[in-house]
Amino acid sequence: MTPIRSGLALAASITATLLALPAAHAANWATLDGAAPIVIGHRGASGYRPEHTLASYDLAISQGANYIEPDLVLTKDGVMIARHEPMLDDTTDVGSKFGAGRKTTRMVDGVSTTAYFAQDFTLAEIKTLRARQSRAGRDMQYNGQFEIPTLDEVIALAQARSLETGRTVGIYPEIKHSTFHAGGFGANTFENKLVSTLHAAYGNAATAPVFIQSFETANLQYLNGQTDLKLVQLVDADDVNANGAMSLVAPFDRPYDFAASGDTRTFADLLTAQGLAFVKTYADGIGPWKPYLVKTVADGVERTGDSTLTINDRRVDGSTGVIEAAHAQGLLVHTWTFRNDASGYGFADPQAEMAYYMKLGVDGVFTDFPDTGVAALQAAAVPEPQTWALLLGGVALLGGLRHRQQRAGRQS
């Protein structure tokens, strides 16, 4: 091969390789480790299928989610199942299969609640139930079709699909209402069951494709001494005030273990410099509700063009500084929840909303619509300057060599 032809081949190869790079991997991300943000299927692909079903998780994986999120509660016989709350009423057909006499009244995070509780039903009884869509306005055609899965079944699905797709699909379990479950099953029984199951499936290493999350703090501090799996402190609030400040009203004002022990610190306190330093002593990341990260203001200006003032019209003032402060502490930031059909503070376009947060540097997003999250990831990807330089250099080299080849041909 002549030097010119050899150069042409090399330049073409470099250019083709750079053009073939997925945008998400070629970007210069502001995440903690510089890697692309992860997309977490919130309760699976719950915008399309009833939440916390194998069908919902499977669809999330097919849509490109990096992780699937099973919220966990315990049955009467101590089996971990995937439900958003220990109350079964809103997300299953329990009321049509069991009489009202199976309802009980219990205190959940300080609130007296009368409902069908998972801990009053054995797994065998739970398996007779079928899931239903709990959010009005979403597709109801799948109601009554899918069982309630156990954590073991969710893990088996994630691992099987990982082998099938050739990419690792992680799981992101949440321990729901740890203090509540401790009252019925004993202190840390829930946490011990979870660690035992996860270690058996994934081993005990920070590199495992697993995050454990909770809105409480004491259980995460306990888990920090039991496992090397990654832990995430969730941070809640009641609402967002018109001026962009967080509204903190019980029971969404503080971790319930704080409330139960008389600790006056709020969720917002966990995101101060002192609070983040505290979280860093036991966790690997924080999971704040998204308004903690981006300030939006209801200033009365209609911005979406529909002549109606909604949360979509709020003015976006930018980062609150929490992402940057958390990263300075070495904490990941995974934020929630992004939905195509609701809760777009300052955004009418859900893809644009997620892309905005990704560009700010969040390390992951929870979304009911993983396909939109994957699209946002591609939209947010900004190629690194050196990538563009290599690409343009390759194109220039290719053009120059072709010009020399053509001139040499004319001269011969």
HELIX and SHEET records of a PDB file:
HELIX    1   1 PRO A    3  ALA A   20  1                                  18    
HELIX    2   2 ALA A   23  ALA A   26  1                                   4    
HELIX    3   3 LEU A   54  SER A   62  1                                   9    
HELIX    4   4 VAL A   94  LYS A   97  1                                   4    
HELIX    5   5 ALA A  100  ARG A  102  5                                   3    
HELIX    6   6 ALA A  118  ASP A  120  5                                   3    
HELIX    7   7 LEU A  123  ILE A  126  1                                   4    
HELIX    8   8 LEU A  151  THR A  165  1                                  15    
HELIX    9   9 SER A  178  PHE A  185  1                                   8    
HELIX   10  10 THR A  189  TYR A  202  1                                  14    
HELIX   11  11 ALA A  218  ASN A  224  1                                   7    
HELIX   12  12 TYR A  256  SER A  261  1                                   6    
HELIX   13  13 ALA A  268  LEU A  271  5                                   4    
HELIX   14  14 ALA A  273  LYS A  280  1                                   8    
HELIX   15  15 LYS A  290  TYR A  292  5                                   3    
HELIX   16  16 ILE A  311  ASP A  313  5                                   3    
HELIX   17  17 VAL A  322  ALA A  328  1                                   7    
HELIX   18  18 PRO A  350  LEU A  360  1                                  11    
HELIX   19  19 PRO A  370  ALA A  380  1                                  11    
HELIX   20  20 PRO A  385  GLN A  411  1                                  27    
SHEET    1   A 8 GLY A 170  ILE A 171  0                                        
SHEET    2   A 8 TYR A  67  ILE A  68  1                                        
SHEET    3   A 8 ILE A  38  GLY A  41  1                                        
SHEET    4   A 8 GLY A 364  THR A 367  1                                        
SHEET    5   A 8 LEU A 332  PHE A 338  1                                        
SHEET    6   A 8 GLY A 285  PRO A 288  1                                        
SHEET    7   A 8 LYS A 230  VAL A 235  1                                        
SHEET    8   A 8 PHE A 211  SER A 214  1                                        
SHEET    1   B 3 MET A  80  ALA A  82  0                                        
SHEET    2   B 3 ASP A  71  LEU A  74 -1                                        
SHEET    3   B 3 GLU A 174  ILE A 175  1                                        
SHEET    1   C 2 THR A 104  VAL A 108  0                                        
SHEET    2   C 2 VAL A 111  ALA A 115 -1                                        
SHEET    1   D 2 ASP A 239  VAL A 240  0                                        
SHEET    2   D 2 MET A 246  SER A 247 -1                                        
SHEET    1   E 2 VAL A 294  VAL A 297  0                                        
SHEET    2   E 2 ARG A 315  SER A 319 -1                                        
END                                                                             
